[in-house]
Amino acid sequence: MSLGRTFNMMLATTISLAIVVGACEGIPAAPPASASRTPLSVGLGYIPSVQFAPFYLAQQSGAYERAGLDVTIQNQIDPDLIALVGSGTVDIALADGTSVIPAASNGIPIRYMATIYGILPNVIIARTDAGISTPRDLAGRKVGTPGQYGSGYLTLLGILAEASLGVSDIQLELYPDFGQTQALITGQVDAVTGYANNDLVQAEAAGLQLSVFYAAASAPFAGPGLISAPETIANKREAIRAFISATLDAMEQISANPELGVDAAAKVVPELATDTASRAKSLAVMKATIGVWLGVAQESAGLGAIDRAGWTTSLEFLRGLPDQGIRADLTVEDLIDETLLP
C-alpha cells in the first residue's frame, strides 16, 4: 500500500501516540492507562503522514483505549513491516496486495483482514514538458522510484508492459530516501512512481503540467489494508477486531469532516499545519486520501470490505509477471481473513 504515500531515510522510530490522547477539542479524554488493556503494535507507512489520520484520530479520541487496547504505532518501510508481522514482532501493519501475495508465496505467515484503500492509489507521474503524454513515451526517459520492490515498482512494470516496454527501455533512477517526487519537481527525472493522494498533490501544487498514468488500468492490485499473522490473530482476535472497528469508525468521521483528519495528523506532525499554506496542502492530501478509501466493494458493503474478485485478479496478474515466482497453488483463501470485520 499507503497504500503517498518528501521522505527521510529509514525513520524507524516507534511513536507512542498515547501522549496526545484526549487532545482533540470537544472529544472526551480517554480513561487512564490500565494493565487490563491488550497491547497492540501497529506498523504504518514509512513516516508519519496525514494519510494515516484515522489511526491518529482513533488514538487521540480515546477510541482505542475505550476498546480495551494499548496501541503503539511504528513507522518503517513496507518490506520490513511484512517480515515483522510474519514473525509476530508487530501485531498489525498496513500493506497492499503487491506485498502480501509475494510474502505469502514465500512462506511468510500473514493475512489481509480489512481494506483501508479500496482503490490502489499508485500512479506514474510524468512531466509533459519532457514530451510524455502516453506510457509509450516513457521509453528512454529517466523514471524515479524508491526501489525495485512494492506497489510502486510493480505498477511501473504493469504500465510499461501495457506499452510493450520493459525496465531496460527506461533509465531507472532509485530514490531509497523516497525523494523521487522532489526530483521530478526540480527536473532531475522525467517521471516518477507515486501516489495519487500524496505525490500527485505535491507535483500539482508545484505548478507542473503533468501526464498521469493510473495503476488501475494496468496493474489491478488490491489496495493497502490491515494485515496480521495467523498466530497473532488467534492470540488477540477480539483485540484486533476492536482495533479494526475503531479505525473504520475514525475513517467514517474523517470522511464526514476532513478537517478532523488534518487536526489529528498535525498533533503527530506539527509541520503539516504550521501555517495556512501547509494546512491547505495537508487538507488537499486528506481529501484525496478519502477519495481512494471507497472502491466498488466498499461502496456496496461498507468501509473495510475485502474485494475477493480484486484479490483474484491481483494474484493472477502477479503470476503473469516474470521473475515474481508466485506459487501456482497459492489461493485467495491463503491471503485474506474476513472474520475480523465488524
Buried (B, 14 or more C-beta within 10 A) or exposed (E): BBBBBBBEEBBEEEBEBBEBBBBBEEBEEBEEEEEEBBEBBBBBBBBBBBBBBBBBBBBBBBBBBBBBBBBBBBBBBBBBBBBBBBEBBBBBBBBBBBBBBBBBBEEBBBBBBBBBBBBBBBBBBBBEEBEBEEBEBBBEBBBBBBBEBBBBBBBBBBBBBBBEBEEEBBBBBEBEBBBBBBBBBEEBBBBBBBBBBBBBBBBBBEEBEBBBBBBBEBBBBBBBBBBBBEEBBEBBEEBBBBBBBBBBBBBEBBBEEBEBBBBBBBBBBEEBBEEEEBBEBBBBBBBBBBEBBBBEBBEEEEBBBBBBEBBBBBBEBBBEBEEBEBBEEBEBEBBBBEEBBE
